[in-house]
């Protein structure tokens, strides 16, 4: 089955760090760009970051640039999102999604809560 | 940078047709493809339209997409509305200048 599974969410204090993982299965992971999209409670979808197929090219939304780092390990079929200096406004469900012309495969999401 | 603006909510009766708009703030709507995603509560989004007017496998032909250069907007039309179509719908397009993706704010569709 083609799927993406996120993990690593949790509760963290403002200024803290969290690393999310996105594990892929059922397809040739190393051929696809992977994106992170987040959704704050009761709000809409917001694009966060993306990484190309070999991991050499990355891009970030202005709101997270300098604080978040996206990487991938094609041997482990996994993409990571390292989040540092977290703010209350980073509280959201974080989805990873495969790009094949459009976002055709999404994970179920993992919740990150930034609160004191 | 550009924004995609959608109506906050729309409602229509079962069996009727509804259209959701997505207006691009700057740059031509036709310059990059527009995708549409359906999201039901508690679930991940799923694509219903890609490349502005194409349907992914398994999406019924009641769903259609189009673009209108005169209003610089894209539209998602759902005909023969069913209660199961009740969901949030998001448009999305690529901002190649900034190597980013842009989502509209989402439209809540109520079928009653």
Contacts between the chains, C-beta under 8 A, distances in Angstrom:
chain1	res1	chain2	res2	distance
A	35	B	101	6.6
A	37	B	101	7.8
A	37	B	103	7.5
A	44	B	88	7.7
A	44	B	90	6.5
A	44	B	103	6.4
A	44	B	104	7.5
A	44	B	105	4.9
A	44	B	106	4.0
A	45	B	37	7.5
A	45	B	39	7.6
A	45	B	45	6.6
A	45	B	90	5.3
A	45	B	92	7.8
A	45	B	103	4.5
A	45	B	106	6.9
A	46	B	103	6.4
A	47	B	100	6.1
A	47	B	101	4.1
A	47	B	102	6.7
A	47	B	103	6.1
A	50	B	99	7.7
A	50	B	101	7.3
A	59	B	98	7.8
A	59	B	99	3.9
A	59	B	100	6.1
A	61	B	100	6.4
A	95	B	44	5.8
A	95	B	45	7.6
A	101	B	33	7.9
A	101	B	50	6.1
A	101	B	51	6.8
A	102	B	33	7.8
A	102	B	35	4.5
A	102	B	47	5.2
A	102	B	50	3.8
A	102	B	51	7.4
A	102	B	56	7.7
A	102	B	92	7.9
A	103	B	35	7.1
A	103	B	37	7.1
A	103	B	45	7.2
A	103	B	47	6.4
A	103	B	92	7.4
A	104	B	47	6.2
A	104	B	50	8.0
A	104	B	56	6.9
A	106	B	44	3.9
A	106	B	45	5.9
A	106	B	46	7.2
A	107	B	44	6.6
A	108	B	44	5.8
A	109	B	44	6.1
